[in-house]
Amino acid sequence: ALPPPPPPDFSPAFSNVVRILNCDVMMHILRTILQRAVELETHLWTEAMIQMVLHLLSLGLLEEKQQLQKSPEEEVTFDFYHKATRMGSSALNAVNVLMLLEKLKRVPQLEAQKDTVNWILQMFDTVKRLREKSSLTTVAATSGSEATKGDETQSTQDKEKAERKRKAEAARLHRQKIMAQMSALQRNFIETHKLLYENTLEAQGKEDVVMEEESMSSAIDYSRIALGPKRGPSVAEKEVLTCILCQEEQEVKLEGAAMVLSACVQKSTALTQNRSRVLEISGDTLDPLFMHPDLPCGTHTGSCGHVMHAACWQKYFEAMQLNFRQRLHVEQIFDLENGEYLCPLCKSLCNTVIPIVPLQAQKINSEDAEAVAQILSLARWLEIIIVRISGYSVKNAKGEKQNLPAFANKGMGNSALEFHSILSFGVQSSAKYSSSIKEMLILFATTIYRVGLKVAPNETDYRIPMMTWSTCAFTIQCIENLLETEAKPLFGSLQNRQHSGLKALVQFAAAQRTTSPQILIQKHLIRLLGVLLPNFKVEDTPSLLEVDMFHILVGVVLSFPSLYWEDAVDLQPSSISSAYNHLYLFHLTTMAHITQIVVSSATAGFIFLCAESPTARSSDNSEEARSAQSFCREVCQYTSGCFSQDVPGWLVWDCVKKGIMPYLRCAALFFHYLLGVSPPEDLLQVSEEGQFKALCSYLSLPTNLFLLFQEYWDTVNPLLQRWCADPVVLSCLKGKSIAIRYPRKRNSLIELPEDYSCLLNQASQFRCPRSSDDEQKHPVLCLFCGAMLCSQNTCCQELVNGEELGACTSHALQCGAGVCMFLKIRECKVVLIEGKTRGCLYPAPYLDEYGETDPGLKRGNPLHLCRERYRKLHLLWQQHCIIEEIARSQETNQIFFGFNWQLL
């Protein structure tokens, strides 16, 4: 362990605070804890207490050393050294701290603290010499030895001058470094917004101010489009990060040593629309490529935002493993075998690291992009993609007969030429990552696979890329949901750790493809495209109503570069090719989602939706309403009349506009962190109407979304026909099954009564369904779903995978994927649990008239619901911080180690 840094000086008003360190009470406490450790009374001390004692001793010695170096001994009143080396007053305490530290070195359970103890003993010796030196100097001065005193003073002054000179030089270099960084940022900003600056200079000599504003606004809009040939420039800043372990700075580069972020991967049901769905505890046979639209269970990745070198993190993790092997008498608050550890800086619970992959800036030549636009229409792009995929299928089948898509035969006179036509719109060599970055990419991807599916790690499993795309999409959806719930703007309001974590996660998801066989990525891409292009549909391809479209979008965008793979050379699409690929993939997915929203709204009943949207009638004759009416007629025709064409156009448009907003917000976040294009100003503030227009502009969409179908009608018409003719769609329209409505409802904790006595009455009437006796029960209330359970009783224990689990633990596996939140009604306490071995108590959201909780209901004062406290519980859940809260609580309150959470 590293010694603490020298403490900064207090301001004069607080200078006496340091006296707490050398007061008699503090010395007695330090001496008592050390003596208990030396006498091996293990039930009276913990290693965390010893670490605190050693830290306080270090601070006291550093403080005294600083004061002795600044002032003569007779002016120093801080006597930590003397009090620490003084014997205890009682017979049982007749030893000093120095003697106890010598004995502490021989305690086998504290082998990990041996280096710190040795350093403290050296500091005692240093302070002792400083005091002796100061005393000798004083004696020499009184005896008239002016020469000796002069030499010593001169030596001290020389040292002080050298130290001041060194600090001044360091400060100068630091200022130079900051100025260089600011200059680089200014140059980068000017280069990025060159068009804006040029337009501004041209307009300075003009008298027409209105024309100047229009030119500036057009430049800003042009630079803030994320998709298509008009895509704005990527803002890729030079990243120089500091490792929290070794404090060394390093620029993040593809060919450099890997830098990583502490991260925690966990399963989550925070967005689920159906808590009655039975979750699979083990994912041995689960296919995670397609996410159901009710989002039953996803894999969330969060980060505390602290950066380390990959090599430093590996050494830190290995040291923790060694340390805990030697701490046999202390129970662990995290599972090292599953890769868990505490962040070295903030002590957040983590179980992996995210490699930081730098954003590769891309710039599009507008002239080349316009030339490509004349050739590469959506129809031609689809034709090229289908030929490419068909060619791969023929090549990979090794001569087996293939069924090519029906409209893949156009223009296939020279099949070899057509197969390579995808390369004619621009390619470039793939990014080359250093070996350490590749190693971290594989490590993080394997952790996502292991945690998300609850299976043993396997670096070669074909589902690893699927899980990578899934956690990227689900994490973005969780963040979008949180921002909407808190009424915060989409951009500019994320916490630093959310911003850093999301940026690293999206760039990792894009880079992970390079560590897997490209043939495998192509197979996943073909299955994903089977939802959008029914020609590729295979037996296990789900219907349009059975998939979450944002997960489809993320999957196809991140896997699409695999189509550029060649046997002889590793290629990827150029900037122009990527711009069109992203645009057409997004437009296809958006049109599929619009169809999804319209069909699902029809199954929910437009009459009910009409009552929800009384204000939309004013736009009955708008262009959007007429386009929506026209679209409904086509859907009615393709569904053989199952879809009613008499639905008002304004109501259909209102449903589509509201239902598609979460998808557009998620897509904007995804493409922003993937491409680095700055978002429009309207997305930096909360404005519903302005937000919709800004999202459409940023994502290259018309504000009348039905114009997409009109623009691509000849190409999309056969696709729409196949989407609507699907048996699952027809079944939903006939009322035989239920589809998810859009927008999905925002989940929240259950509604609690204002008066706590209502809960007590409810608990008094609770009868365990599995017990017939009148034994006193412990009813608990699940705050996720509202279920009342019988806790801490053998009657409700269940056998899960051969293990006996209590009612709460087994319920948490299904309701919250292992993480849940309960209210113990008869004790007025909230219980947070995670898995089978961890949990903690949390203050209930009920307060008395004095603003205090009443755990155990001992005071008996009337209790009322505190909305602010309940909101904090809600955020704890939605921010996926329950596991972090449990770890922090168990670290400080180790008394809960003795509780058997498995049987709760």
N, C-alpha and C positions, 0 to 999 in steps of 0.2 A: 504494500500500500504506500501511496505517496504521502509525505508529510503535508500538513496544511500550509498554505501560503501565509506570509506575515500579515497580520490583521491591520487594516487601515486605522489611522488616528481618528478618534472621536472629536467632534466639535467641542469647544470649551464648555458649553452648557451640559454636555453629556460625558465629560471626561472622567467622572467618578464611577461610571458604570463598570469599569474594569475592576473595581474593588470587590465586586461580587466573586471574582475568581479566587481571591486569596482571603476571603472571610473564613472565620472558624467553622461555620456551619458547612460551607462547601468543602473544606478540607476534611471534615468528619465524614461527609458523604462519600468522597472519593476514597478515603482510607478504608471505610467499611466495605465498599463494593470490592475493592482489590483484595481485602483480607478474605472475603467470602470465596472469591475465585481461587485464591491460593489454598484455602482449606478444602476445596473441591466440594463445597455444599451446592451441588448442581441445581437444586430446586429453588435456590435463593438468588440466582444470577443467570443472565443470558449473555451470549457473545455480543449482542447489540449494546448491552449496558457497558461491557468492557470497552467497546469501540468508542462509546460516548465519553467514558472516563479518560481514555488515552487522548482523545481529541481535546478535551478541556485542559489536560496537563500540557499538551503542545501549545495551546493558545496562551496559557499562563506564562510558560517559559519564553515564548516568542515576544510577548508583551514586555517582560522584564528585560530581555536582551535588548530590545529597541530602546527602552528608556535608559539603560546603562550606557548605550552607545551615544545617546544624545546629551546626557547630563552626567555630572559627577555623582558618585555614590551617595554623598551626604544629601543631595537634592532629590534622590529617588526614594519615594515612600512606598512604592509597590514592592513588597517583600515576599513574593510567591515562593522563591527558592528556600528562604528560611523556614517558612511555615510548612512546606512540603517535606523538609528534612528534619522537622521537629517530631519528637516521639509523641504518641497519643497519651492523653491524660489518664485513661483508665488502665487497669491491669490487663484487661482483655484486648486493649487497643494499643499496647506499648510497643509499637513499631512505627517507622516512618514510611512515607511513600516510596523513597528510594530503595529501602530494603524490600518492600513488597514487589517492586518492579523486578528486582533481581530474582526473586522467587518465581515471579510470573513467567519468566523465560523458560522455566523447566516444566510448566504445565502442558502436557501433551495435547489437550483439547484446544489450546490457543496457539498452536504452531503457526497458524496463518498470521498472527499478530506479532510474531517475534521481531520482524524487521522494524515495525513501529516502536516497539519497546526499546530496541537497541538505539534507535534514533533519539528517543526521549532521554535515555541515559546519557547520550552524548551531549544533548542540550543542557542537562543538569551540569555536566562538567564544564561546558562553555560558559554558562552563567556564573559558575563558581570562579573560573579564571578571571572573568571580567570584573567581578567584585574584588578579588584579591589584587588585580592589577590597579584598580582604582584606589584601593587602600594604600598600596605601595607608593603610588604617585602622590597621595596626600601626605604621607609620612616624609617622603623625600623633600616635598616642598617646605614643610615646617622645619626640617633640619638644615636647610640652606643649600641643598644639592640642586642648584639652579641649572647646571649643565645637563645633568641627567634628565631633569624635567623638560628642558628645552629640546633635547633629542627626541624624547618620547612624544612631546607635543608636536614637534616637526614631523615625526613619522605619522602620527595620527592625522595631522593636517594634510600631508601628502596623500594618505589613503582616501581622506574625504574628498580632496580635489579630484583624484583619479575617478572616484565613484561618481562625483557630480558630472565630470567630463563624459564618463561612459553613459550615464543616464541622458545627458543632453544630446549625445550622438544618437542614442536609440530613439529619442523623441523626434529628432530631426528626420531620421530615416522613416519613422512612422508617418510623419507629416507628408514627406515626399510620396510615400506609398498611397496615402489617401488622396492626395492631389492627382496622382497618376490615374487612380481608379475613377475619380470624378471626370477627368479629361476624357478617359476612354468611354465613359457613359455618355458624355456630351457628344463625342464624335459619332458614337453608335446611334444616338437619338437623331442627330442631324442627317446621318446617312439613311436611316430608316424612313424618315419623313422628308426626304429630299424633294419630292414632288410638291409637298406642302410649302417648303421654303421657297422653291422656285416660283410658284404661283404668287406667293406673298410679295416677292421682290418685283415681279412684273406688274403687280397691281398698285405699287406704291406711287407711280407717277400718274395714275388715273384719277379723275375727279369723281367717277361713279363708284360710291362706296358699296352700293348694292351688288354691282358686278363683282367686286372684290370678295364680298362675303360668299357669293355663290361659287366662285372658283375655289375658295378654301374649303367650303363644305363638300364640294364634289371630290376634292382631293382626299379629304378625310374618309368619305364613304368608300372611295375606291380602295383605300389602303386597309379597310376593315371588312373585307369579304373573305371568308375562309375557304370557300369551295369554288371550283370551276376555273375557267381561263383568266378571270379577273381577280384571282386570289391575291390578297395583299402580302407584303413581305413578312417573313418570320422574324420575330424579335428574339434572337438568340444571343443573350448576353454571356460574356465570359464569366464562368463560375469558378471562383476561388473560395474553397471551403476550408474550415478549420476542424481538425479532428479533436473531439472532446477528450480523448485519452492521452494523446502525445502532444497536443497543442500545436502541431505543425500544420502549415497551410499547404494546400495543393490545388492546382487547377484541374478541373474535371475534363479528361480527354478520353477518346475512344481507345487510344493505344497506351494510356497510362495505367497506373495501379488503381484498382477498384476502390471507390469510396461507397459507403453504405449508410442507410438510415435504419435506426431501430424501428421495428414494426411488430404488430400483433395481428395474426390471422385468426378469425373465429367464424363459426357458423352463426347465422342470424335469421330470425323470423320477424324482424322489425317492420317489414313492409308487407307481410302476408295479408291476403284478403280472405283467407279461409283457415281459421285455427282448428277446425274440425278435421282437416286433412291429416292422415297418419303419415308421419315422417319415417323414412328408412334410417335406422340407427347406424347401420353399416352400409357403405356404398360399394361393396365388392362387385355388384352386378348393375350398378346405376350408370346410365348414360347421361352425362351432364351437358351435352351439346345444346339441347333445347331447354329453355326456361319456360315453365308454364306461366301464362299471364297473371295468375293470382300470386305469383312470387312466393311460393310456400316456404322455401328455405334457400338462402344464398350464402355466399362466402364473402365476408367483409374484411378488408385490409385497412388497418389504421396505423398511424405513425405518430410518435411524439416529436418528430422533426429533428432529432439530434444526430449529427454526422460523425462517422468514424472511418478510419482506414479499414479495409477488409482484414488486413493482416493484424491490426491492433485489436479489432473485435474478436478475431479467432484466438488470439493470445489471452484476451480478457475472459472469454468463455471457457477456455481450457483451465485458466487459473481458478475460476469459480468452481469448476468440476472437482479440481484437486482440493480446494478449500472445503467443499461440502462433504467430500469423502472422509475428511479428518474430523468433521463436526458430527460425530455419531450421536451425541446427547441432545442435539437440537433438530427438531423436525423442520423440513424444508417447506417454504411457502410457495415454491414453484417446482416444476417437474423438469429436471435437467435432462432426463432421458428423452423427453419430447421437445428438447431445444429451448425450454423456457429460461429466461434470465431477467434481471432487473436492469433497466437502462442505467448506465454508470452515472448519469447526471441527474435525471429527474426521478429515478426509481420506479418508472412505469413498468408494468409487466409486459414483456415482449417474448415472442417465440420464433423470430426470424429477423432477417435484415433485407431491405430492398436495395439492390444495386442502383447507383445513380448513373443513368445513361444520359450523356449530354444531347440536347436537341440539335439536330443537324439543320442549319439554316438553308432554306430553299428559296430561290428567286426565279420567277417566271418571266420569260421574254414575251412581252405582249404581242409583238408582231408574229412570232412563231405560234403563239397560242391561238391567234385569230385565224392563221392559215390552217391549223389543225381543225378548228371549229367548222370550216367549210367541208371537211371530209368526214370527221368522226361524229356522226349523229348517233343517237341512242340505238337506232336500228342496226347501224353498221357496227357499233361497239358490241352489241349483243351477239351479232353474227360472228364476230371475231372471237369472242369469249367462248361461244358454244363450239366452234371449230377447234379451238385450242384444247378445251376440256375433252372433246371427243377424241382428239389425237392422242392425248395422254392416256385416255381409257384404252384405246387400241394398243398403244405401246406397252402399257402395264399388264394387259390381259394376255400377252404373249401368244397371239394368234387366235384367242377365243373369239367367237362371234359376238359382235356388239350391236346393240340397238341404239342407233344414233337418233337424236331428237328430230322431230318432224321437219322443223324449219332450219335445220343445220346443213341442208344440202345445197342451199343457194350459193352460187359462186364458188363451188368446190372443184373447179376443173383441175386445178393443180393443187392437190391436197398438201404437199410439202410446203408450197409457197404460202398457202392459206394458214397452215399450222404456225408458221413463223411471222405472220403478218402483225401479230400483237407487238412485236419488237420494233416495228417500223415507226412507231410514234414516239420513240425515245426510251433509251435504257441507260443504265449506269451500273458500275460495279457495286456490289453490296458492301455495306460498312464492315470494316474489319475490327473486331473487338480484341482487346488484350486477353491473355489467358486467365488473368485474375477476374476480369469482368465476366467472362464466360462461365467461370466456376461459380460466381455468385448468382448469375442468371439461372443456372441449373439448380443451385441450392434453394433459392427462393421459390422457383416453380415447383420443386418437389415438396416443399413445405405446404404450399397452397393445395396441392393434390392430396397430401397426407391428412391435413386438418379438414379440408372441405369434404372429403369422402370418408373420413375416419377409417383409413386403411394404412397398411404398412408402407413405408417409402419405397418407391420404385422409379428410378430415373428414366427408365425406358418405356413406361406405360403410355399407351396411345392417348389416354385421356388428359395428360398433363397440359397440352395446348388448350384443350377445351376449358379446363379449370382456370387457366390464366385469363382467357377472354371473359369468362363468367365473373370472376372476382373483380375485374376492371369495370365491367358494366354494372354489377350490383353495387359496388362502392360509389360510383358516380350517382346512381339512383338514390342511394341513402343520403348523400350530401345534398343533392337537389331537393329531396324531401325535407331535410332539416332546414335549408335556407327558406323554403316556401312556408314551412310551419312557423318560423320565427319572423316572417315578413321582412327578410333581408334581400338586398339585390343579388343577382346571380353572380356577378363578378365584383371583386373589391372588398367583399365582406368576410371572406374565408379567413380563419385563423392561420397563422404562419405554418403551424404543423399540418393543418389540412391541405394548405396550398403545396407545401413541399412534398407531402406524402402522395397527393394525387398526381402531381407532375411526375414524380419518380415512378409511380405505378403505371401510368399510361405509356411512358417511354419504355419501361420494362416490358409491358405487354407487346409493344411493337417489335422489340428486339428479341424476345424469347423465341420467335419463329426460327431464328438462325441456328438454334441449338437442337432443333428437331429435324427428322428426315422430311424433306420437302414433299415427297410423295404422300406422306401421312397428312401434312397440312392441306394438300390438294384434295384428299378424300374428305376431310372435314369441310372444306369450302364447297365441294359439290353437294354435300348433304344440306348445308345451310342455304345454298342457292336453290335447292329443290323446293323450299317454301315460297320463294319469289318467282321462280321459273318452273312451273309444274312439269316441263319436259324432262327435268332432271329428277323428278320425284321417284323415290324408291319406296319399298314396302313400309319402312319405319319412319318415313317423313311425316310429321304431324300436319294438321290442317292449319289454315290461316288463323283460326280462332283459338288454337292450342299453343301458341308461342308468344313470347314477349318480343316485340319488334326491336326494342333497343338492344337486347342481347344479340339478335340477328345482325343488326347494323354493326356493332362492335366486332363480331366474329368475322363477317365478310370483309370489312375494311382491313383488319389486321392480318387476315390470311390471304388476301388477294395477291400480294406480291409473289406468292409461291408459283403463280402461273408463268412468271418470267424466268423460272429456273430452267437451266439447260445442263445437259450432261457434262459438257466441256468447260463451262464457265459459270460462275455464280453471279447472276444479274439481278437487278431490281429496277422498277420503273423510274424514269426520269421525273423531274418536277412537273413537266407538262402532262405526261402520262398519268402521274398520280393525281393531278388536279381533275382530269376527266374521269378517272376511275372513282375517286371519292364522290364527285358530283353525281354520276349516274347511279352508283350504288345507293347513295343517300336518297335520290329522287325515287328510285324503285321501291326502297323500303318505306319511304314516306307515303307513296301511293297505296302500298299494301296496308299500312297502318290506318290511312283514311278509310279504306274499305272495311277494315276491322272495326273501326269506331262506328261507322254507319250501320253495319249489320248488327253489332252488339247492342246499339241503341234501339234498333227495331225490335230485338228480342226483349228488351226491357220495357217496351211500350212507349211510343212517342207521346201518347196522351198524358202519361205521368210526367214525362220530361217537359211537356208544354206548360204544366202547372208550375214547374220549377223555374221557367225562364219567361216570365211575363213581359220583361223589358225588351226582348228581342223582336217583338212584333213590329217595331218601328222600321226595321230594315226589310220589310216584306218584299219590296220591289227592287231591292239592291241587285247589283251584278252578281254578288256571291249567292244570293237566294235563288236567282234564275239558274246559275251554274249548278247549284246543289239539286234543284228540281230536275234538271236534265240528267244529272248523274243517277238520280234515283230511278228514273225511267229505264235507264240501261240496266241497272241492278235488278229491277223488277222483271225485265225481259229474260235475264240470264238465270234467274231463280225460279222460272216458270210460274210467276205470279205469287210466290210465297212472300215476297217483299212488297209492301203496299206502296204504290206510286202516288197516292193521294196525300202523303205527308207534306206539310208546308215546307217550302224551300228554306225559309228563314229559320225554322226549327232545326232542320238538318245542319245548316251552316253553324248555328249556335252550338249544337252538340259537337261538331267537328272542331270548332275553334277552341272550345273549353277542353275537349278530350285530348287534343294533340299537344297542348302546352307543356305538360311534363316531359313528353318525348322530345320536343324541340329544345327545351332547356337542357336536358341531359346531352343531346347531340351537340349543342353549343359548347358545353364544358368539355366534352370528349375531343372535338376537333380543335378547340383552343389549346389544350394541353398536348395534343398530338402534333399540331403544326406550328404553334407559337404565334398565330395571327392575333393581333390586338382586337378586342371586342368593341362594338360601338358604345358611345357614351351613354345611350339610353339603358344599356344593360348594367350600368354602374349605379342605377337608382331604381327605386320601386315605382313602377307605373305600368298598369296592366295593358292599356292600349299601346303605349309607346314601346313596351317590352315586346309585344307580338310583332310589330312592324320591324323593330330592330333585329329580332331573331330571324325573321324572313330575309332581311337584307344580309345579315351575317352568313346565313346558310344558303344563299342564292335560291330563294323560293319566292314565287309571287305571293302577294298578300291575299289574293283570292286563290286558295290552294287547289280548287277544282280546275284551274287553268293548266295545272300539270297534266291532267288527263287529256285536255284538249290539245296541248302542245305535242304530246307523244301518242295521240289516239291510235294511229295505225299500228303502233308497236304494242301498246298496252291493252288494246281491245281483246286480243286472244288471251292475254294473261288474266284480265278481269273476268272473262268468261269462265276460265278454269277455276279461279278463286271462288266465284259464286256458286259454281256447280258442284263443289265439294260436298260429300254426304254429311259431314259434320256441320257445315254451314246451313244446309237445308234442314237438318234436324233441329238446329237452334231456332231457325225462322218458323218452324212448325210448332215450336213450344215443347218439343220432346226433351230438350236439354237447356241448360242455362249457360250463358256466356258472361264473361267479366265486362262490366260497364266501365267506360272511360269518361272523365279521369277517375283513376282509382281513389278510394277514400283514404284520407291521411289518418294513419293509425294514432291512437292516443291511449293512455292508461284509462281504466274504467272510471266511470263517474262514481264518486264517493259522496255519501250524505254529509250535509253541513254539520250535523250534530252527531257526536260519537256514540251517543246512547242508542241511536238507530242501529248501528253496527252491533252493539252489545245485545240488543233485543234479537237481532237476526242470529247471532251466535248462540243465544240461549235456546232457540228453537231448532238448532242444528242437531240432527241425529245421523250418526255414522251409518251408511247404507250396508256395511258389512258386519255390524255388531248389533246384538240384540240386548246386551246388558245395559245397565245405567251407569257404567263407569264414566268418570269425568273425562271429557275429551279436550283436545287442544285444536279448535277450529282455526284454520288460516284461510285467508282470501287471496287468490291469485290476482294481482293487479294488472296482468296482461289480458286475461279473458273473463275474470269475475267468478271463476269456479271456487266453491267452498270445499276444503279438503280437511281430512282428519289427520293431523300431524302427530309425529312421535308416538305412534301406537302400532302394535304388531298386527292389528286387525286389517290394516290397509297396506301392509307391505306387499310388494310385487316382486316376482322373479324375472329379472331382465338379463338375458345372456348369462344365466347361471349365477347371478348376484342378487342378494336381497336388497331392495331399495325401498325407502320410505315413500309415502304418498307424494310429498313435495318434490323429491328428487326424480321420481318416475314421471310425474306430471311435467316437470321442467324439460325433460328430454323431448316431449312431444310439443309442448306449448312454446318453448323458447329455444329449442335445439341445445338444451343443457344449461342455458342461462335464464334465470327467472327472478321475479320479485314478488314477495308475499307479505301480507300484513297479518301479524299474530294478534288476533282481536282481543283476547283476554289479557294480553300483556302490553298492548299499544306499542308494538315495535315492528319495524320493517326488517325483513330478512332477505338478503341478497345471496343467491347461491349460483355456483358455476360448477358443472360436472358433478362428480360424486364425492369429492374430497375437500371442496373449498366453499366457504361462505362467510358471511359477517352480518352483524346487526347494524341497522341504520336508523336514525331518528324518524319517528312517524310524523306525517304531515299534519298532525292534530295538536293544537296549542290551547293552553288555558288563557284566562284574562290577563295574565302577566307575561304572555308571550313565551311560555316555557312548555316543554314536552313533559309527559308524565309516564315514563317507562315503568311497567309493572302496575300502573294505576294505583300507586301507593298514596298519593295525596288526595285523590278522589274529586278534584275540581272539575267542573264542566269543561269539556273539550270541544273545540270547533275547528273545522278544516281551514288550513292556511293554504290559499291558492298558490302563493309564491313557492312554498316548500314543495307542493305537489308538482308544480311546473319543473322544479329542479330534478325531481325524481324522473319526470318524463324525459328531460334532456339527457339525464344520465343513461337512460335506456336508448334513446334515439342516436346519441353520440357514440354508442357502443363502449361506454366507459364502466360498465358494471364490473367486468373482470379486473380492471385497473383499480377500482375502489376497493374490491375485496382484497387484492394484494396489498394495498397500502394499509388497510385496516389490520390485516394479519401480521404485517411487519411491526406495527406499533403495539398491537394487543395480542401478544402471543399466547394469552390465556385460552384463546379459542381453539388452539391446536388440540386440546383434549376432547373437543366435541365431535361426535360421529355424525358428520353432515350427510353421510350416505343413507342414514335411517331417519332423516328429518321428515 
